[in-house]
């Protein structure tokens, strides 16, 4: 180990924080890009959606429709569209088209099914 000390090797972790800094700005531009490509995404931040979303999750007692897991806690439950709305306001606001899912089922199982064309 003594032989390596005098060779002037640059520290490997010295630049790590600067390498990761662009990732945060890339995430922001991805979010902005998604809103530009899909203008209906702004509906998710409206008070009307927040109220409807909570109503659906409360009616389901915060139980996931797919796995029956109790999904209490901030961010643990998601209000999901059974049939993807793809910007259709009628499907977006249709309470009968909404279900409560745990974050795991929504982010993994449901997305995989939609990608395979099993919904809508």
Biotite code that builds the C-alpha atoms (Angstrom):
import biotite.structure as struc

atoms = struc.array([
    struc.Atom([0.000, 0.000, 0.000], chain_id="A", res_id=1, res_name="UNK", atom_name="CA", element="C"),
    struc.Atom([2.931, 2.307, 0.647], chain_id="A", res_id=2, res_name="UNK", atom_name="CA", element="C"),
    struc.Atom([3.873, 2.203, -3.037], chain_id="A", res_id=3, res_name="UNK", atom_name="CA", element="C"),
    struc.Atom([0.605, 3.868, -4.125], chain_id="A", res_id=4, res_name="UNK", atom_name="CA", element="C"),
    struc.Atom([0.800, 6.783, -1.710], chain_id="A", res_id=5, res_name="UNK", atom_name="CA", element="C"),
    struc.Atom([3.398, 8.746, -3.643], chain_id="A", res_id=6, res_name="UNK", atom_name="CA", element="C"),
    struc.Atom([1.943, 8.348, -7.148], chain_id="A", res_id=7, res_name="UNK", atom_name="CA", element="C"),
    struc.Atom([-0.391, 11.333, -6.995], chain_id="A", res_id=8, res_name="UNK", atom_name="CA", element="C"),
    struc.Atom([-3.566, 9.442, -7.801], chain_id="A", res_id=9, res_name="UNK", atom_name="CA", element="C"),
    struc.Atom([-6.629, 11.704, -7.801], chain_id="A", res_id=10, res_name="UNK", atom_name="CA", element="C"),
    struc.Atom([-9.218, 11.013, -5.107], chain_id="A", res_id=11, res_name="UNK", atom_name="CA", element="C"),
    struc.Atom([-12.066, 8.929, -6.529], chain_id="A", res_id=12, res_name="UNK", atom_name="CA", element="C"),
    struc.Atom([-14.891, 10.475, -4.521], chain_id="A", res_id=13, res_name="UNK", atom_name="CA", element="C"),
    struc.Atom([-13.802, 14.093, -4.805], chain_id="A", res_id=14, res_name="UNK", atom_name="CA", element="C"),
    struc.Atom([-16.085, 14.815, -7.750], chain_id="A", res_id=15, res_name="UNK", atom_name="CA", element="C"),
    struc.Atom([-19.078, 12.697, -6.709], chain_id="A", res_id=16, res_name="UNK", atom_name="CA", element="C"),
    struc.Atom([-21.370, 15.529, -5.543], chain_id="A", res_id=17, res_name="UNK", atom_name="CA", element="C"),
    struc.Atom([-20.952, 17.465, -8.796], chain_id="A", res_id=18, res_name="UNK", atom_name="CA", element="C"),
    struc.Atom([-21.671, 14.336, -10.829], chain_id="A", res_id=19, res_name="UNK", atom_name="CA", element="C"),
    struc.Atom([-25.033, 13.888, -9.105], chain_id="A", res_id=20, res_name="UNK", atom_name="CA", element="C"),
    struc.Atom([-26.079, 17.538, -9.288], chain_id="A", res_id=21, res_name="UNK", atom_name="CA", element="C"),
    struc.Atom([-27.353, 17.377, -12.914], chain_id="A", res_id=22, res_name="UNK", atom_name="CA", element="C"),
    struc.Atom([-29.672, 14.491, -12.046], chain_id="A", res_id=23, res_name="UNK", atom_name="CA", element="C"),
    struc.Atom([-31.858, 16.811, -9.966], chain_id="A", res_id=24, res_name="UNK", atom_name="CA", element="C"),
    struc.Atom([-32.172, 19.338, -12.789], chain_id="A", res_id=25, res_name="UNK", atom_name="CA", element="C"),
    struc.Atom([-32.839, 16.501, -15.271], chain_id="A", res_id=26, res_name="UNK", atom_name="CA", element="C"),
    struc.Atom([-35.749, 15.358, -13.066], chain_id="A", res_id=27, res_name="UNK", atom_name="CA", element="C"),
    struc.Atom([-37.213, 18.842, -13.155], chain_id="A", res_id=28, res_name="UNK", atom_name="CA", element="C"),
    struc.Atom([-36.932, 19.121, -16.902], chain_id="A", res_id=29, res_name="UNK", atom_name="CA", element="C"),
    struc.Atom([-38.491, 15.646, -17.251], chain_id="A", res_id=30, res_name="UNK", atom_name="CA", element="C"),
    struc.Atom([-41.466, 16.798, -15.181], chain_id="A", res_id=31, res_name="UNK", atom_name="CA", element="C"),
    struc.Atom([-41.793, 19.976, -17.229], chain_id="A", res_id=32, res_name="UNK", atom_name="CA", element="C"),
    struc.Atom([-41.496, 17.969, -20.443], chain_id="A", res_id=33, res_name="UNK", atom_name="CA", element="C"),
    struc.Atom([-44.200, 15.503, -19.342], chain_id="A", res_id=34, res_name="UNK", atom_name="CA", element="C"),
    struc.Atom([-46.578, 18.392, -18.610], chain_id="A", res_id=35, res_name="UNK", atom_name="CA", element="C"),
    struc.Atom([-45.884, 19.938, -21.994], chain_id="A", res_id=36, res_name="UNK", atom_name="CA", element="C"),
    struc.Atom([-46.429, 16.646, -23.834], chain_id="A", res_id=37, res_name="UNK", atom_name="CA", element="C"),
    struc.Atom([-49.504, 15.743, -21.748], chain_id="A", res_id=38, res_name="UNK", atom_name="CA", element="C"),
    struc.Atom([-51.298, 18.965, -20.750], chain_id="A", res_id=39, res_name="UNK", atom_name="CA", element="C"),
    struc.Atom([-53.949, 16.967, -18.831], chain_id="A", res_id=40, res_name="UNK", atom_name="CA", element="C"),
    struc.Atom([-51.300, 16.189, -16.168], chain_id="A", res_id=41, res_name="UNK", atom_name="CA", element="C"),
    struc.Atom([-51.988, 19.600, -14.625], chain_id="A", res_id=42, res_name="UNK", atom_name="CA", element="C"),
    struc.Atom([-55.427, 18.294, -13.581], chain_id="A", res_id=43, res_name="UNK", atom_name="CA", element="C"),
    struc.Atom([-53.732, 16.197, -10.886], chain_id="A", res_id=44, res_name="UNK", atom_name="CA", element="C"),
    struc.Atom([-52.689, 19.347, -9.040], chain_id="A", res_id=45, res_name="UNK", atom_name="CA", element="C"),
    struc.Atom([-56.179, 20.895, -8.898], chain_id="A", res_id=46, res_name="UNK", atom_name="CA", element="C"),
    struc.Atom([-58.195, 21.160, -5.704], chain_id="A", res_id=47, res_name="UNK", atom_name="CA", element="C"),
    struc.Atom([-61.042, 19.308, -7.433], chain_id="A", res_id=48, res_name="UNK", atom_name="CA", element="C"),
    struc.Atom([-58.795, 16.282, -8.100], chain_id="A", res_id=49, res_name="UNK", atom_name="CA", element="C"),
    struc.Atom([-57.345, 16.334, -4.578], chain_id="A", res_id=50, res_name="UNK", atom_name="CA", element="C"),
    struc.Atom([-60.865, 16.278, -3.111], chain_id="A", res_id=51, res_name="UNK", atom_name="CA", element="C"),
    struc.Atom([-62.078, 13.503, -5.445], chain_id="A", res_id=52, res_name="UNK", atom_name="CA", element="C"),
    struc.Atom([-58.923, 11.462, -4.874], chain_id="A", res_id=53, res_name="UNK", atom_name="CA", element="C"),
    struc.Atom([-59.326, 11.615, -1.108], chain_id="A", res_id=54, res_name="UNK", atom_name="CA", element="C"),
    struc.Atom([-63.027, 10.723, -1.403], chain_id="A", res_id=55, res_name="UNK", atom_name="CA", element="C"),
    struc.Atom([-62.174, 7.570, -3.407], chain_id="A", res_id=56, res_name="UNK", atom_name="CA", element="C"),
    struc.Atom([-59.427, 6.485, -1.004], chain_id="A", res_id=57, res_name="UNK", atom_name="CA", element="C"),
    struc.Atom([-61.582, 7.104, 2.083], chain_id="A", res_id=58, res_name="UNK", atom_name="CA", element="C"),
    struc.Atom([-64.480, 5.149, 0.538], chain_id="A", res_id=59, res_name="UNK", atom_name="CA", element="C"),
    struc.Atom([-62.058, 2.239, 0.037], chain_id="A", res_id=60, res_name="UNK", atom_name="CA", element="C"),
    struc.Atom([-60.826, 2.620, 3.637], chain_id="A", res_id=61, res_name="UNK", atom_name="CA", element="C"),
    struc.Atom([-57.351, 3.116, 2.145], chain_id="A", res_id=62, res_name="UNK", atom_name="CA", element="C"),
    struc.Atom([-57.293, -0.577, 1.074], chain_id="A", res_id=63, res_name="UNK", atom_name="CA", element="C"),
    struc.Atom([-55.615, -1.476, -2.194], chain_id="A", res_id=64, res_name="UNK", atom_name="CA", element="C"),
    struc.Atom([-58.068, -2.916, -4.727], chain_id="A", res_id=65, res_name="UNK", atom_name="CA", element="C"),
    struc.Atom([-55.371, -5.254, -6.086], chain_id="A", res_id=66, res_name="UNK", atom_name="CA", element="C"),
    struc.Atom([-53.652, -6.711, -3.012], chain_id="A", res_id=67, res_name="UNK", atom_name="CA", element="C"),
    struc.Atom([-55.978, -5.596, -0.161], chain_id="A", res_id=68, res_name="UNK", atom_name="CA", element="C"),
    struc.Atom([-53.043, -4.023, 1.678], chain_id="A", res_id=69, res_name="UNK", atom_name="CA", element="C"),
    struc.Atom([-53.939, -1.225, 4.070], chain_id="A", res_id=70, res_name="UNK", atom_name="CA", element="C"),
    struc.Atom([-52.177, 1.815, 2.608], chain_id="A", res_id=71, res_name="UNK", atom_name="CA", element="C"),
    struc.Atom([-52.196, 4.433, 5.341], chain_id="A", res_id=72, res_name="UNK", atom_name="CA", element="C"),
    struc.Atom([-49.705, 7.240, 5.564], chain_id="A", res_id=73, res_name="UNK", atom_name="CA", element="C"),
    struc.Atom([-48.681, 10.047, 3.285], chain_id="A", res_id=74, res_name="UNK", atom_name="CA", element="C"),
    struc.Atom([-48.011, 8.780, -0.223], chain_id="A", res_id=75, res_name="UNK", atom_name="CA", element="C"),
    struc.Atom([-48.892, 5.164, 0.561], chain_id="A", res_id=76, res_name="UNK", atom_name="CA", element="C"),
    struc.Atom([-52.185, 5.112, -1.368], chain_id="A", res_id=77, res_name="UNK", atom_name="CA", element="C"),
    struc.Atom([-52.862, 6.309, -4.903], chain_id="A", res_id=78, res_name="UNK", atom_name="CA", element="C"),
    struc.Atom([-56.118, 7.046, -6.686], chain_id="A", res_id=79, res_name="UNK", atom_name="CA", element="C"),
    struc.Atom([-55.861, 5.188, -9.968], chain_id="A", res_id=80, res_name="UNK", atom_name="CA", element="C"),
    struc.Atom([-57.902, 5.274, -13.164], chain_id="A", res_id=81, res_name="UNK", atom_name="CA", element="C"),
    struc.Atom([-59.156, 1.759, -13.922], chain_id="A", res_id=82, res_name="UNK", atom_name="CA", element="C"),
    struc.Atom([-59.403, 2.620, -17.610], chain_id="A", res_id=83, res_name="UNK", atom_name="CA", element="C"),
    struc.Atom([-56.577, 5.001, -18.593], chain_id="A", res_id=84, res_name="UNK", atom_name="CA", element="C"),
    struc.Atom([-58.116, 8.372, -19.427], chain_id="A", res_id=85, res_name="UNK", atom_name="CA", element="C"),
    struc.Atom([-55.399, 9.459, -21.901], chain_id="A", res_id=86, res_name="UNK", atom_name="CA", element="C"),
    struc.Atom([-56.596, 13.052, -21.534], chain_id="A", res_id=87, res_name="UNK", atom_name="CA", element="C"),
    struc.Atom([-60.329, 12.334, -21.870], chain_id="A", res_id=88, res_name="UNK", atom_name="CA", element="C"),
    struc.Atom([-61.989, 14.588, -19.258], chain_id="A", res_id=89, res_name="UNK", atom_name="CA", element="C"),
    struc.Atom([-65.053, 12.329, -18.966], chain_id="A", res_id=90, res_name="UNK", atom_name="CA", element="C"),
    struc.Atom([-62.893, 9.341, -18.002], chain_id="A", res_id=91, res_name="UNK", atom_name="CA", element="C"),
    struc.Atom([-60.602, 11.478, -15.852], chain_id="A", res_id=92, res_name="UNK", atom_name="CA", element="C"),
    struc.Atom([-63.401, 12.774, -13.606], chain_id="A", res_id=93, res_name="UNK", atom_name="CA", element="C"),
    struc.Atom([-65.589, 9.625, -13.652], chain_id="A", res_id=94, res_name="UNK", atom_name="CA", element="C"),
    struc.Atom([-65.667, 8.456, -10.037], chain_id="A", res_id=95, res_name="UNK", atom_name="CA", element="C"),
    struc.Atom([-66.684, 4.936, -11.134], chain_id="A", res_id=96, res_name="UNK", atom_name="CA", element="C"),
    struc.Atom([-63.435, 4.755, -13.109], chain_id="A", res_id=97, res_name="UNK", atom_name="CA", element="C"),
    struc.Atom([-61.338, 5.371, -9.990], chain_id="A", res_id=98, res_name="UNK", atom_name="CA", element="C"),
    struc.Atom([-59.900, 2.943, -7.474], chain_id="A", res_id=99, res_name="UNK", atom_name="CA", element="C"),
    struc.Atom([-57.584, 3.016, -4.496], chain_id="A", res_id=100, res_name="UNK", atom_name="CA", element="C"),
    struc.Atom([-54.229, 1.261, -4.982], chain_id="A", res_id=101, res_name="UNK", atom_name="CA", element="C"),
    struc.Atom([-51.202, 0.993, -2.739], chain_id="A", res_id=102, res_name="UNK", atom_name="CA", element="C"),
    struc.Atom([-48.147, 2.711, -4.156], chain_id="A", res_id=103, res_name="UNK", atom_name="CA", element="C"),
    struc.Atom([-46.454, -0.632, -4.867], chain_id="A", res_id=104, res_name="UNK", atom_name="CA", element="C"),
    struc.Atom([-49.322, -1.999, -6.958], chain_id="A", res_id=105, res_name="UNK", atom_name="CA", element="C"),
    struc.Atom([-49.776, 1.306, -8.779], chain_id="A", res_id=106, res_name="UNK", atom_name="CA", element="C"),
    struc.Atom([-46.110, 1.834, -9.590], chain_id="A", res_id=107, res_name="UNK", atom_name="CA", element="C"),
    struc.Atom([-45.302, -1.763, -10.500], chain_id="A", res_id=108, res_name="UNK", atom_name="CA", element="C"),
    struc.Atom([-48.208, -4.092, -11.222], chain_id="A", res_id=109, res_name="UNK", atom_name="CA", element="C"),
    struc.Atom([-50.627, -1.591, -12.807], chain_id="A", res_id=110, res_name="UNK", atom_name="CA", element="C"),
    struc.Atom([-47.947, 0.119, -14.894], chain_id="A", res_id=111, res_name="UNK", atom_name="CA", element="C"),
    struc.Atom([-46.722, -3.266, -16.163], chain_id="A", res_id=112, res_name="UNK", atom_name="CA", element="C"),
    struc.Atom([-50.292, -4.237, -17.112], chain_id="A", res_id=113, res_name="UNK", atom_name="CA", element="C"),
    struc.Atom([-50.848, -0.957, -18.947], chain_id="A", res_id=114, res_name="UNK", atom_name="CA", element="C"),
    struc.Atom([-47.546, -1.306, -20.791], chain_id="A", res_id=115, res_name="UNK", atom_name="CA", element="C"),
    struc.Atom([-48.619, -4.800, -21.897], chain_id="A", res_id=116, res_name="UNK", atom_name="CA", element="C"),
    struc.Atom([-51.889, -3.360, -23.204], chain_id="A", res_id=117, res_name="UNK", atom_name="CA", element="C"),
    struc.Atom([-54.116, -5.088, -20.654], chain_id="A", res_id=118, res_name="UNK", atom_name="CA", element="C"),
    struc.Atom([-56.038, -1.875, -19.822], chain_id="A", res_id=119, res_name="UNK", atom_name="CA", element="C"),
    struc.Atom([-57.823, 0.456, -22.188], chain_id="A", res_id=120, res_name="UNK", atom_name="CA", element="C"),
])
